[in-house]
């Protein structure tokens, strides 16, 4: 296995044009704490990324899906600092079979998954072989990849593109510091980024402070002519994942009428 440090230029699915400013928000690290259920109070456009094999992960994925909320699998991946990963981790010393078996077990544990993003992963996302095996698994299971961008040298999105996997990447973390003043400041930065770039992906976590700020700040988006959207809406309009999600949403709405 080798680590790439080369500069690669590619066209991401986030380069597609949109007719208005749009923001997608992903709540990572769902599953370990009973208090994570507070994230269910957020608008259903907010995506949950759920850690596999956790005490509350499966239940919260089910509850989120009932709200027409999109679900990602938050896959623990090896970090440069060798931080503790938890169950379902993918590491540099695993074989292709081990990587894909681990991913399959995690997908089986968390229902309704439409894509994955990395939990930590500052080491693994730089590595060609394990990320290539990961993308092959995603291709075989019609899933997409969201790069959490825990390393500026991540090659994950490039490898996804090479494998023909739709990919997105995180633009901003909202709560690297867990205090409401900082999170509000980051949310205002998110608004500015959306006005500048048109399309932005934010990642946050189910801390009580974060949930309180999001409940206050998300209603401001409409006043700024910014649309909060589900993560699949950032994929190309004709991509099967996006088409399937839109069809599911329409079907659920019609059944509720």
N, C-alpha and C positions, 0 to 999 in steps of 0.2 A: 504494500500500500504506500502511496506517496502523497504528499501534501502539495497542492498547487498554490503558488504565490503570484502567478502571472496575471496581468490585467487582461480581462476578457470583455469585449464589447458585444452586447447582444440586445435584441429587442424583447422586452418583457411584455407580458400581457397587460401590465399596468401602463403601457404606452398607448393603449387604444383610446380613441377620443370619446369623450362623453359630452352630453349636451348641457350639463350643469355640474357645479362643484359637488363632490360626493365624498363621504367618509364612511369607512367600515371600522368597527371597533370589535376587537376580539378579547374576551376575558380568558386568560390562561390559568393554568394550575388549579382547575376545578377538580375536586374529588376527595381531598384529604379531610376537610373540616365540615362539620354539620352546618356551620355558618355560611358556607359557600352558597347555600340556597337563597341567600339574600340577593344574589345576582339575578334571580328569577323575576325580580321587580323591575328590571331594566327593559326597555323596549325590545320587542322580539327580533328586531333587526340586528341586535347585538349578538354576536356569535360566541358560543362556548367552546373552549378547547379543553378537553377532559383528559386527565392523566389516567393511564390504564391501571387496573388491579388496585384501585383505591377504595376505601370504605364507602364513599358516597358517589363515586364517579358514574356508575351505571344508572343509578336512580336519577341523578341530576340530568344525565343525557336523555333519559326517558321523559322527564318533566319538561326539559327544554324543547324536545321535539313536539310535545303536545301543545306547546305555545307557538308552533311553526318557527322555532328557532333553529338555526343551522348548527351542526355539531362537527367539530374537528377532533382528531386524536392528537393529544399533546405527547409526543414521543420523547422520552428522556434519551439524550445523546451525550456522549462523552465530552467533557470540557477540558480545556488546557490545564485548569487548576485541579483536575481530578476530584471535583466535588461529588458528594454522594448523589447517586442518580435515582435510586428507587427501582421498583419492579418494572419490567417491560423495556429495560434500557438497551440501546444499541451502542456497542463499543468497538474500538479499533481492532481488538484482537479476535473478533468474531468472524466465523466463516460466512460465506454467502448463504448457506443453508440455515445457519443460526440466526442471521439477520432476518431472513424472510420468515422463519418460524416464529421468532419473537414478535414481528409485526403482525403476523396472522393471529397469534394468540391475543394480542392487544386489541385488534379489530373485533375479534370474537367477544371480547369483554365489554367493549363500549359500543352500544347500538347507534344506528343512524348516522354514522360517520361519512362525510363527503370528501374529506381531505385530511392532511396531517400538517402539523408544524412542529418544529424542534423545541424541546425543553432543554435549556442550556445548549450544548453542542458546539462550543467554540472550537474544539479540536476536530470533531467528526465531520462537520460541514465543510472543512477544508480538504477532506480526503476523498480521492477519486473512487476507490473500489467500494467502500461501504455505502457511499451516497449513490453510486451507480446501481448497486443491488437494491437499495431502497426505492429508487425511481422505477426500476423494473417491476417491483412489487406493486407500486402505485399504478403503473400502466396496466398490469394484469387485472387490477381490481377497480379500474375506472375512478381513481382518486386524483386529487391535485395536491400540490405542495405550496405551503406558505413558509417562506424563510423568515424566521424570527430575527435574523441578522445579529446574532450574538458575537460574531466576529466580522471585522471589516474585510477579512480575507476569505469569507465564505464563498465556496464555489457551487453551493447547492442549487441555486437557481439556474446557473449555466448548465450544470449536469442535467437538471430537469428539462431544460430546453433541448439539449442534445438527445434526450430519450423521448422527446415528443410529449412531455407531461406539462399540462398548464401550470404556471407558477406565478406566485405573487411574493411580495416582500414587505416586511414591516418598515414603516417610515419613522415612527416615534413610539417610545415607551412613555406612558402617562404617569407611572407611579414608581419610578426608581427610588424616590424618597417617599416614605409613607407619612405624609402630613398633608392636610387639606390645602394649605396655601400653595405648596409646591404642585400638587395635582391640578389645581385650578390654573396655575401659571402654564403648565404643560398643555392643558385643554385649550387655552387661548392661543398657544403656539400652534396647536393642531388646526385651529380655525384659520390662522394666517397661512399655514402651509397649504390648506385646501384652496384658499383664494389664490395662492400663487401657482400651485401645481394642478389643481382641478380634481385630483383623486389621491386619497391618502388612506393608508392603513395604520391604525393605532392599536397597540397592545397594552392591556392593563391586567390587573389581578383582583381577586375577590376580597380585598381588604375592606373592612367597614368604611374606612375613610374614602376609599376609591368609589365605593357604591354611592355614598352620600354625595360626593362631588358630581358624579355622572348623573344622578337623579336631578341635581340642580342645573347642570350645565347643558345637558343634551337638548332640553327645550329651546335653548338659545340658537340652535343650528337653523331652525326654520326662519328666524328673524334675519339671519345672515344669508338666506337663500342657499343653504347647504343641505343636501339630502343625506340622511343616515340610511345606509343600505346594508343588506346582508353580504357576507364575503363572496358568495358565488356570483353576485351581480357585478363583480369586478372582472370576471372571466369574459372572454368573447361571447357575444350574444348567441352564436350558433353552437357553442360548445355543449356537448351532451350533459355535463353536470349542471350547467346553468339552465338548460332547457328542462331537465328533469325536475329541478328545484322549483321552477316557475309552474310547471304542470302540477306538482304536488300542492303548491300553495293555492292554486285555483281550485283544485279538487277539494281541499280541506275547507275552503271558503264556501263552496257550493253545498257541501254536506252540512255546514252550519246554518244554512239559510232555511 
